[in-house]
Each structure stands twice: as structure tokens, then as C-alpha cells.
């Protein structure tokens, strides 16, 4: 093999080589207030993150939402007025937060939080929703989440995914499943089989797509 052939092979191998992998900086963060857990659930393209932290394990856990910059600065707690618990699941590039509040009776209400205040997720009455949670929102204000309703003819609660496009809400359930949850913009389906009167989880998978 001559030098010219070797040089050509080297050039071809370099051209075919994949680009260098993107490097990431990992950091740990704990809420300034004493808590048993701190969880970051979402981050936008400007480095604004949202999540929740838990306090009061001895007297009963309380969930608090928060916002944070990706460098660990700018921590701000979010506690919805009148709510017993508050959580945040997503934030868009405009700084709008998708989350959930829980009242004293443990009823959940999904919301969007922007500069003008809290805006409840108003699901259609026909959904039969007992509670809802918003976990993601884009810059157009379209929102994804899940709600709880009773299975027809039973008192068994089950989860359903939903998507709100231009203020119009639709149920989003994976065909062939009886329980669907949304997790930060990705939908999770749970298959259950009832045996001798007890429910057992058979399979769990993730799916995503466009409407």
C-alpha cells in the first residue's frame, strides 16, 4: 500500500467519522428549605427549570413547586394560594409553568401559571374528571397532562392522557390500554389484567407522536 492510497483511506475514514459528542455539565441541587426530596421535572431552552421539593415528613409531607436557573441560581418557591400542595411539571420558553395544586380534600387541579396568575385546566364535563394534572406546555400555550375518571360501570379510578390545542381539550388514550398517564410531555400506558378480583400491572411502555 503506497502513501497516496493510505492518505485517501485516512481522509475517507475521517469524513465518515461521527461528530464529537456534545459534552454536558452535571450538577446536584437541593432546595434551600429543609426537605426530604428535591426533584427537577422540566427545563426550557433558556435554562429555566421547574420541579418540587418535599417538607414536613414527620408531621405529614407537603409538596412545594419551584423554579430555578440551570446554574443553580434564582431559586423561587411556588405555593398556590389556598392549596395544600403544589407541584410543577414543565415550563415553556416564555416562562409559563404547567403544574398541579392539591386542596385539603386531596382533589387535584392542573394549572398554567404565567405573569397574570394561575389558570385552571378546564376539562370538558363529559370527561368525568375527578382530578387533573398539567405536565407540559409549549410556547403556543398547548398543554399536555392527565386526568383521573372512574371506569364505566365501576368505582375503579383510571388515568387518561389529555392534550389541549388552542383551548380545545381531547382525551389521548393509547388503544388497547385502560390507563394512560402523561409524564413531562411523554405519554405512558399501563396495561392491567383483572384476576380473581385484583388488578395486576402486566406491562408498561412509553409512546409519543403527533396529533
Secondary structure, DSSP 8 states (H G I E B T S, - for coil): --HHHHHHHHHHHHHHS--------------SS--SEEEEEEE-TTSEEEEEEEE-TTT--EEEEEEEETTS---EEE--TT-SEEEEEEE-TT--EEEEEE-TT--EEEEEEETTEEEE----GGG--SEEEEEEE-TT--EEEEEEEE-TTSS-EEEEEEEEETTEEEEE--TT-SEEEEETTEEEEEEEEEETTEEEEEEEEEE----
